[in-house]
Amino acid sequence: MIALVSFAASAALAVVGALLAASVRNLLHAALLLGVSLFGTAGLYLFLGQPWLACVQVVVYIGGILVLILFATLFSSDITGSGQRAPRALWFAALGTALTTALAAWRLVRGGVEALAARRGGEPVVPPAVGSTDAIGDLLLGAWFAPFFLAGVLLTVALVAAVAIVQRHRRPEVEAEHA
Amino acid sequence: MTGLGHAVDTLAAWLAGGPPGWFAVTLAVLAVWVAPLLLLVFPVAAFGQILERKIAAAIQRRKGPNSAGLDGPLRLVFRAVLCLLPRERQDRAFAAFCNLVPVRTALLWSRRLGLGQFVADGIKMLGKEDIVPRGADGAVFRFAPYLALVGAFLPWCVLPFAQHLVMLETEVSALFVLATSGLVVVALKMAGWGSGNKWSLLGGMRAVAQLVSYEVPIGLAVGGVVLWCGTMDLHAIVGQQYAPGVFTLLGWNVCQGPFLLLLLLVFFVAGLAECQRSPFDMAEAESELVSGFNTEYSGLRWGMFALAEYTEMLLIGALVATLFLGGYQSPIGEQWLLLLPTWLETLLHALILGAKTLVVFLLMMWIRWTLPRFRVDQVMRLAWLVLVPLALLSLLGIAVTLLVAGGTTEGMAYGRLAARPRPDLSWLPWLLLWIVPVLAAVVLVRAANARYGGRHPALRRLTGEGA
């Protein structure tokens, strides 16, 4: 019962949030509704028994990407979107999105059908330990060590570089200011 | 995350006496999830306000609240309980009750300490008009305080209060705390923009820039503890800090070498900034920005932001205790506490965690009423040039320590928590670990002082003094 309610709520948040984000005129509202959709997706991950993925979804997409998008939105000249019509190029974008979504949906449905067929053969569909942090840690430091390591180094370099760049620009100013 | 769902299901089935309907499920969710949180945090946060005023007064050599006692609230309670009796009999019963010696003394002290002040403040706040400015973005403006409260309250779900008092046991609870407290960032952004006021917008931007920056050292500090303990489960982290013997506190993470002590400092300072407390309150700097992102808020919506702030302060205190100070464990003789009956053990553990939280809470207030506010650029510099490098250094130090310690020993099983492997530190390397970095730091500081005469230029840059 409670599982059904939580699934319905998460799915509704994800779908309705995404639809509204694509259709409202106000840019900031669209960004916030995107956040609602992302939150719903995190709920779906929880429902699928992947708490780690759900937490990472919230940390990365709501705590990071959404805040970045909100910042970018505030630099827009026309946040409320008053008196703006959708440019024609948008139709091509819509077509492309629809095609991609259809492809992904087809792949998903086919994967589901295959998984069902496999289960009929007595095979478990998902390995039992796949969602645990231990299993994810083993995967990240085992099979996927090289990409994980490279991404970590890249992010650390980016972190240090950001500080370094700001420092180089700021130092003369600060010294002039306080001289 | 099955613990909570299981509790809800069980309770709902018990309430309904069979397969539960939506009513039973709603009741169960309220009972398991919402009510304990509110019961726990609301009174503490409300009381935190009066505590803050008394401490501010003590530091500034004033008296603080000193007349409002608990008589009025008590009379209201009497009237509510005896509502069927006529008014004179209610008053007579109340007078008789107040004449009892212990009650009279307690009421006298409540008046002297001004303990009833928060009730009066609360009623005043509830009575205020809820104003939405004309230029405001209505929905965003109205929803922001709720989101701030959600972000402040959700992390409490996974905190272990006692061995048998964890609302939601999950192996990713440390990550859960980071994730849910991040929602406050979005809330402040919404409040800043939705108010339709330039002070609010500037305050909101400052707040978000500050929160995003300080989430980096907080995340790194939590990451260091996770690296040391080898688990993201807060309850397992608490269990791993258990050491048998009289001085249980030797097993606490803060005693495991200088790097974890450094991480504790980084976590505390960054946590202070996450709560937007002075000296990091430049987002609501009243001398520059009226009141920052909550300029336009009034009444209960303003109260929600204030409550979220106090809740977050308590949360930082509880997290400091959980990650570094042994959680709910007693500093001395924890093993004998485990022999007590379960209810007594749970009560004592919860009280111990509360005491540790209160110490951090009081420290935050002391700092607020002692230090002046940082400037914007100083806040950013402290995060990126001091806290992040320190946190990275400690992470590196912890990793090296784990390598040097060579392998792991089976840790102690603690209560119902299974034994987890813990880094093998026999006493000699443990001592070296403390002495070598401290000596190195002393030598470095002395060398720097000798070279630069007095204060190091980095320190001077940090405080913004002229070179």
Interface residues (C-beta under 8 A of the other chain):
Chain A: M1 I2 A3 V5 N26 L28 H29 L32 G35 L46 P51 W52 A54 C55 V56 V58 V59 I62 G63 L66 V67 L70 F71 L74 S132 T133 D134 T156 L159 V163 V166 Q167 R170 V174 E175 H178 A179
Chain B: M1 G5 V8 D9 A12 P19 P20 W22 V25 V29 D137 A139 V140 T170 E171 V172 L175 F176 L178 A179 T180 G182 L183 V185 V186 K189 M190 W193 M205 V208 V212 E215 V216 T231 M232 D377 W384 L385 V388 L392 R461 G464 E465 G466 A467
